[in-house]
Amino acid sequence: MELLEFFPKCLEEACSFRPVVLMLDSLDQLPADEGGRRLDWLPGKIPDDFYLIMSTLPDAEYECLPQLKVANSFVLIQPHG
């Protein structure tokens, strides 16, 4: 089973027991090929009890940030310093 099929099924099953929080750091370091930085692997619909926190560098070359901005719950947190 490929990740595109497996990941949503895992989320559904895990969230049926309790809320799930997943933190993914440095999305900009994902490989550019196969849709990694475009977040093609992320399900279009996630379970209600699933909370996803992601970080990426803001440069357009990394492709992640524009994809995240189309999400309904996008929040930009400015770097400290």
QUIDA-V134401 format. One record per backbone hydrogen bond with DSSP energy under -1.0 kcal/mol. NH is the residue of the N-H (numbers start at 1). CO is the residue of the C=O. Records with the same first field share a line. If there is no record, write none. Layout:
# QUIDA-V134401
NH = CO  CO
This chain:
# QUIDA-V134401
5 = 2
6 = 2
7 = 3
9 = 5
10 = 6
11 = 7
12 = 8
13 = 9
14 = 10
15 = 11
17 = 14
18 = 14
20 = 49
22 = 51
24 = 53
27 = 55
29 = 26
30 = 27
36 = 33
40 = 35
42 = 39
50 = 47
51 = 20
53 = 22
55 = 24
62 = 59
63 = 60
67 = 63
68 = 64
69 = 65
71 = 68
